[in-house]
Structures are given as C-alpha cells and as structure tokens.
C-alpha cells in the first residue's frame, strides 16, 4: 500500500525498509543466528558458549577478562558464563601462578569432546551460508561487515 507524502512522492514502506542497511543486517542476523541457535541447542550449547570454548581452545590458560574483552561481554556476564561451563564440566579454572587473583581457563576432556561436535555443526552452518552466498565476493562482504562492526560511536551534535 503506497502512501502519499507531503511532497506527493509515492513511497512503498516495504521498499523503503528493503533499502536500509541496518534493516537488512538485522534480518540476516535473525536468519543466521536462528539456525545456529537451533543447531547448538541440539548439543546443549548456545553460540556464546561456542565462542568461549573456541577462545579457550585456541589459547589455553586464557583469563576470563580477556574473553570478555574479545567477545564484548561485561565482566559479570563472563563470570556467569564460565561458572555455567565449569558447572557442566566443560571448563576448568586454575589459579594463575603469576597473579593469584586471576584464574586461567582450560577445556576439560568433556569440553574438548563437546567442542568438536559444536565445531562440526558450525562447519555445516558455514558451508550452508557459503552456498547461499554463492556468487558474492566473501572477502569484500566480510571486509564490509568488519568496517560496520568497527564503526565509531556517533559524535554528539
């Protein structure tokens, strides 16, 4: 249904939204996250759990605050995430020998096993996205997404 504006220009609201980068990013996020959330739920994980486990696997001994910094998660929320993963026997904490106030994190055997399953699911998910994006220059697409993610905060006017 088209509406007339004061300038007497025909505007289709659906077309207006379709041309908005933010709107398209949100729709894409809903589709991509919806699928990975459903798939990870099958093995009892959330995407954020997968991210945390992958960071710990890549860097055993990682401290909690580093995870928060890298994933842009507030410290209290990181503590709750690690507590939950530790409670499930997926992550272990060890006091840092250099700074006894800090904990270093490592995957347990159960964590390694579950992460392998999660990475297989993630790989299938990524392959599906690549098929959907066939014909799109992935390098430029990712470059654009990174540029948007790094967009500085809007300055006060």
Buried (B, 14 or more C-beta within 10 A) or exposed (E): EEEEEEEEEEEEEEEEEEEEEEEEEEEEEEEBEEBBEEBBEEBEBBBBBBBBBBBBBEBEEBBBEBBBEEBEBEEEEBBEBBEBBBEBEBBBBEEEEEEEEBBBBBBBEEBEEBBEBBBEBBEEBEEEBEEEEEEEEEEEEEEEEEEEEEEEEEEEE
